Amino acid sequence: MKVIGFNFKKISIEKNKEIGNEININTDIQIKNIQLRNADLFKDQDLLNIDYEFKIIYMPDFAELLFTGNVAMLIEKTEKDFLKKILKSWKSKKVEEELRLPLMNIIFARCNLKAMELEEAVNLPFHIPTPKFTAKDKEKKEP
């Protein structure tokens, strides 16, 4: 299984009001669709197209970021049984664990980078903690 494409279809950020003292930031990721596609370019391989939606919600009603898009993955012919398992599970809207974990990591990595750029642009706190250095850190490095 190889990722050969990652696309954003929609990127949206909406800031409803200035951030207050009490804030909760939640993230939500959903797989919206999994489809087998024709891949004439890649012989002896199948192409899996996976649609996703990733949200970052600043509560209560401060802001929301939304990303939708798709991930294209090549499945080798040697992984035919795995592909059948994925498609069978998807019929009941479940994502196989062996696919879900690498897929989530790919989506989080790409969306989180873009989200931090947008959060900075509209003056929102980052949804992921960033390292902060203190005077004590400087003292530790000096001999």
Secondary structure, DSSP 8 states (H G I E B T S, - for coil): -EEEEEEEEEEEEEE-S---SS-EEEEEEEEEEEEEE--TTSTTEEEEEEEEEEEEEEETTTEEEEEEEEEEEEEEGGGHHHHHHHHHHHHTT---HHHHHHHHHHHHHHHHHHHHHHHHHTT---SS------HHHHHHH--
